[in-house]
Amino acid sequence: MPYIVSQKRQHSDPHSYSEQIATGLTAVEMDTSTMSGCRLLSIEELYRLGEPVVSDCIAGELACSVAIIDIDRLFRISETYGTDCADHVLSEFGANLLRFSADLYACVAHLGHDQFGLLLVGTDVAMATETLDRLRQQLAGCPIGWKGEMFNITVSVGVAEIHGPETFDNYLNAAEQFLFMAKMSGRNQVISDHTFATAAH
């Protein structure tokens, strides 16, 4: 599975986002309109928003996690029913993902093709793993129709907690490594550090 390609952009003022924050508030408390709910962000928007949000979470010692959601076997739908069907499934899935994550304090983005990213603020890896497992089950419970066919969509999810200052690529790549484990372990599951810690006890 290839690493996420960097979408980092240079900014004329790297502190411009933080300067918008009201006194005593973190970035994520300031602007909930960008935190999911209304539309999927692009990968460029996720980087542009995510980097300063992560910096503010680290500075404020606020938990933060990142996840990558991958639709299981979307390529089979494309091969069997055509790209128009696969595109429809992808669009409907994105709408379902936004709907089910609307009550989360999260940025939700389409990373490309069958992958979506979530940046969850105020959520450590244990809580993120449990939250995303519930989200996984909700998504699986919403079949998507296409010209008389119904598709039960499952997803594999990788979750990584953000620790210390790293590039946004590194955060996403950590989540992608857990996603790879979820895929290799049979799909339709959430894998994170918390998964292994729980299994060890």
Secondary structure, 3 states (H helix, E strand, C coil): CCCCCCCCCCCCCCCCCHHHCCCCCCHHHHCHHHCCCCCCECHHHHHHHHHHHHHHHHHCCCCEEEEEEEECCHHHHHHHHCHHHHHHHHHHHHHHHHHHCCCCCEEEEEEECCEEEEEEECCCHHHHHHHHHHHHHHHHCCCEEECCEEECCCEEEEEEECCCCCCHHHHHHHHHHHHHHHHHCCCCCEECHHHHHHHCC
